[in-house]
């Protein structure tokens, strides 16, 4: 029976492709590289470029199996990235790479598998009590898009990740100010999903909506511009956009936590929240997370952890 190692590990997002190898069952994850998605025509080209870069195109280091997380729904044999042009047949990719086994999962399904294995030093806790280790964990994260998943223990004590597209739930308003924001967005987009605001492009969308409500002219800003100006308090509209982002994140994360019964903790991944740092910790996120009326006490006990691990999805891919 062929060995599974070396094993190719991957995290394919809407912007970046992170690849690595696990050379043996007890080996550390190694040969980590970060590729820019738009620099490669497709998944085969990106992986072959990576293997050439790390000297693993042939011989003992050539991977025999693989697990890739990808930012899009897996529909049978087909994977189509939601925020990028790549799409491929999983079996076709397996054959092209010469692997005897290839698993392709939603990127947040893979990230969920990493949650029990993340070092405590790479997590920042925001409120709540101690997590109940053997209980369900929730996961949400904003980057190019909004990923949502969870990890549920089965009767044998094993973890089962949730595969879904929860980033596209309808965005709820919690007060009149948010109702006005969502009305602006509904006029612009029709359906307003959580991802419309809880993503990189969502930061710009929030900034533009605040500008419209204030009767001000919006500049042509990037997500990085909105973040930098808001954190530096150089732009009141950018700062307002960041506050709205944090509060909407609190609402959506709270809905996920109460839906799953996430007494094992609610984890926040993705690239945006870790970059907000202390702004996020001091924001209205936690107050909004707890604001569940009769269930406020239930939510207030659930710890929230911001993930600061550099490559957490690769840890999850190694577990799959």
C-alpha positions in Angstrom: 0.0 0.0 0.0 1.5 3.4 -1.0 2.7 5.7 1.8 1.0 9.0 2.4 4.3 10.8 2.8 5.6 13.2 1.8 2.3 15.0 2.1 1.5 18.2 0.2 -0.3 20.8 2.4 -2.0 23.8 1.0 -4.1 26.9 1.8 -5.6 28.5 -1.3 -7.2 31.8 -0.6 -8.6 34.5 -2.8 -5.2 36.3 -2.9 -2.5 34.0 -1.7 -1.5 30.4 -2.0 0.4 28.9 0.9 2.1 25.5 0.4 4.2 23.2 2.5 5.3 19.7 3.0 5.1 17.2 5.8 7.8 14.7 5.0 6.8 12.0 7.6 4.0 11.4 10.1 6.1 12.7 13.0 7.9 15.4 11.0 7.3 19.2 11.5 5.6 21.1 8.7 8.4 22.4 6.5 9.3 24.1 3.2 6.5 26.7 3.7 6.1 29.2 0.8 3.6 31.9 0.1 2.7 32.4 -3.5 0.5 35.2 -5.1 -2.5 33.6 -6.8 -2.7 35.9 -9.7 0.9 35.0 -10.7 -0.2 31.5 -11.7 -2.6 30.3 -14.3 -4.1 27.6 -12.1 -3.5 25.2 -9.2 -1.3 22.7 -11.2 1.0 25.5 -12.3 1.2 27.0 -8.7 2.0 23.6 -7.1 4.6 22.7 -9.8 6.3 26.1 -9.3 6.4 25.5 -5.6 7.8 22.0 -5.9 10.5 23.3 -8.2 11.3 26.1 -5.8 11.8 23.7 -2.8 13.5 21.0 -4.9 10.7 18.4 -4.6 9.8 17.9 -8.2 11.2 14.4 -8.2 12.8 11.8 -5.9 12.2 11.2 -2.2 10.6 14.6 -1.5 8.0 14.4 -4.3 4.7 14.4 -2.5 2.6 11.1 -2.6 -0.6 12.6 -1.1 -2.0 16.0 -0.3 -4.7 18.0 1.4 -5.6 21.5 0.2 -8.0 24.0 1.8 -9.5 26.3 -0.8 -11.7 29.5 -0.4 -14.8 28.2 -2.1 -17.4 25.5 -2.0 -16.4 21.9 -3.0 -19.2 20.6 -5.2 -18.5 16.9 -6.0 -15.3 16.8 -7.9 -15.2 20.5 -8.7 -13.8 23.4 -6.8 -14.4 27.0 -7.8 -12.8 29.8 -5.8 -15.4 32.3 -4.9 -13.3 35.5 -5.0 -10.7 34.4 -7.6 -10.7 32.9 -11.1 -9.3 29.5 -10.3 -11.5 26.4 -10.7 -10.4 22.8 -11.1 -11.4 19.1 -11.0 -10.0 17.5 -7.9 -9.4 14.2 -9.6 -7.8 16.1 -12.5 -5.5 17.9 -10.1 -4.6 14.6 -8.4 -3.7 13.0 -11.7 -1.7 16.0 -12.9 0.4 16.1 -9.7 0.8 12.3 -9.7 -0.7 11.9 -6.2 -2.2 8.6 -5.1 -4.6 10.6 -2.8 -5.7 14.2 -2.7 -8.3 15.8 -0.4 -9.6 19.3 -1.2 -11.8 20.9 1.4 -13.2 24.4 2.1 -10.4 26.5 3.6 -12.3 27.1 6.8 -13.1 23.4 7.1 -9.4 22.8 7.1 -8.7 25.7 9.5 -11.3 24.3 11.9 -9.2 21.0 12.1 -6.3 23.1 13.4 -8.2 24.6 16.4 -7.3 21.9 19.0 -3.6 22.0 17.9 -2.9 25.8 18.0 -0.3 26.9 20.6 -1.9 29.0 23.4 0.8 31.6 22.8 -0.7 32.2 19.3 -4.2 33.0 20.6 -5.5 36.2 22.1 -8.5 35.7 24.3 -11.2 38.4 24.3 -13.6 38.0 27.2 -15.5 34.9 28.4 -14.3 32.1 30.7 -12.1 29.1 30.1 -13.0 27.1 27.1 -14.5 23.7 27.6 -12.0 21.6 25.7 -14.2 18.8 24.6 -17.1 21.0 23.5 -18.0 22.4 20.1 -15.8 25.2 18.7 -17.0 28.0 16.3 -14.8 29.6 13.7 -15.2 32.8 11.7 -12.6 34.9 9.8 -12.5 37.9 7.5 -9.9 38.2 4.7 -10.6 38.4 1.0 -14.0 36.9 2.0 -15.7 35.7 5.1 -15.1 32.1 6.2 -17.3 30.3 8.7 -16.9 26.8 10.1 -16.9 24.9 13.4 -15.6 21.7 15.0 -18.0 19.3 16.7 -17.0 16.3 18.8 -18.6 13.0 18.0 -19.5 10.2 20.4 -16.0 8.6 20.0 -14.3 11.9 21.0 -13.1 12.6 17.5 -13.5 16.0 15.9 -15.8 16.6 12.8 -15.4 19.9 11.0 -18.4 21.7 9.4 -18.3 22.5 5.7 -20.5 25.4 4.8 -20.7 28.9 3.3 -21.9 30.8 6.4 -20.2 34.0 5.2 -23.2 34.5 2.9 -25.9 34.7 5.5 -28.0 37.8 5.5 -26.4 40.6 7.5 -28.5 41.6 10.5 -28.8 45.1 12.0 -28.8 45.6 15.8 -29.7 49.2 16.0 -31.0 52.1 14.0 -27.6 53.2 12.8 -26.9 49.8 11.3 -30.4 49.8 9.8 -29.4 52.9 7.9 -26.1 51.5 6.8 -27.7 48.3 5.5 -30.4 50.3 3.7 -27.6 52.1 1.8 -26.0 48.7 1.0 -29.2 47.1 0.0 -29.9 49.9 -2.5 -26.4 49.3 -3.9 -26.2 45.5 -3.9 -29.7 44.0 -3.4 -28.9 41.2 -1.0 -26.5 42.3 1.8 -24.6 39.3 3.1 -22.3 39.3 6.1 -19.3 39.0 3.7 -20.3 42.3 2.1 -19.0 44.1 5.1 -16.8 41.5 6.9 -14.0 41.3 4.3 -11.3 43.4 2.8 -13.6 44.9 0.2 -16.2 45.2 3.0 -14.0 47.8 4.8 -14.2 50.0 1.7 -17.9 49.3 1.4 -18.5 50.4 5.0 -16.4 53.5 4.5 -18.3 54.5 1.4 -21.6 53.9 3.1 -20.6 56.1 6.1 -19.5 58.8 3.6 -22.9 58.6 1.8 -24.8 58.9 5.1 -22.7 61.9 6.1 -23.2 63.6 2.8 -19.4 63.5 2.2 -17.5 62.6 -1.0 -15.7 59.2 -0.6 -12.1 58.9 -1.8 -10.9 56.0 -3.8 -9.4 54.0 -0.9 -8.1 50.5 -0.6 -8.8 48.2 2.4 -5.3 49.0 3.6 -6.0 52.7 3.4 -9.2 52.4 5.4 -7.5 50.4 8.0 -4.4 52.5 8.3 -6.3 55.8 8.4 -8.8 54.5 10.8 -6.3 53.1 13.2 -4.3 56.3 13.1 -7.5 58.4 13.6 -6.6 60.4 10.5 -10.1 59.9 8.9 -13.3 59.9 10.9 -15.2 58.0 8.2 -12.5 55.3 8.1 -12.6 55.1 11.9 -16.4 54.7 11.8 -16.0 52.0 9.2 -13.6 50.0 11.5 -16.0 50.4 14.4 -18.9 49.2 12.3 -16.8 46.3 11.1 -16.0 45.2 14.7 -19.6 45.5 15.8 -21.0 43.6 12.8 -18.4 40.9 13.5 -19.6 40.7 17.1 -23.2 40.1 15.9 -22.4 37.5 13.3 -19.9 35.7 15.5 -22.4 35.7 18.3 -25.1 34.2 16.0 -22.7 31.5 15.1 -21.7 30.8 18.7 -25.3 30.5 19.9 -26.3 28.4 16.8 -23.5 25.9 17.4 -23.5 26.0 21.2 -19.8 26.8 21.0 -18.9 26.3 24.6 -15.4 25.2 23.4 -14.8 28.8 22.3 -15.4 31.0 19.3 -12.2 31.4 17.2 -11.5 34.3 14.8 -9.1 33.7 11.9 -8.4 35.5 8.7 -6.1 38.4 8.1 -8.1 41.4 9.1 -8.9 41.1 12.8 -5.3 40.2 13.9 -4.1 43.4 12.1 -6.6 45.5 14.0 -4.8 44.5 17.2 -5.8 46.5 20.3 -8.4 48.4 18.4 -10.4 45.3 18.0 -9.9 44.3 21.6 -11.1 47.7 22.8 -13.9 48.0 20.2 -17.6 47.2 20.7 -17.0 43.6 19.4 -17.4 41.9 22.8 -20.3 43.9 24.0 -22.1 43.1 20.8 -21.1 39.5 21.0 -22.8 39.2 24.4 -25.9 41.2 23.5 -28.3 38.4 23.2 -31.1 39.4 25.6 -32.2 36.4 27.7 -29.1 34.5 26.4 -26.6 37.2 27.3 -25.3 35.1 30.3 -24.8 32.1 28.0 -22.8 34.1 25.5 -20.8 36.0 28.1 -19.2 32.7 29.3 -18.0 31.8 25.8 -14.4 32.8 25.2 -13.4 34.4 22.0 -9.9 33.7 20.6 -8.1 35.7 17.9 -5.7 33.4 16.0 -2.2 34.8 15.4 -0.6 31.7 14.1 1.3 32.5 10.8 0.0 29.4 8.9 -2.9 27.8 10.9 -4.6 26.3 7.9 -1.5 24.2 7.1 -1.7 22.8 10.6 -5.3 21.8 9.9 -4.3 20.3 6.5 -1.8 18.1 8.2 -4.6 16.7 10.4 -6.9 15.8 7.5 
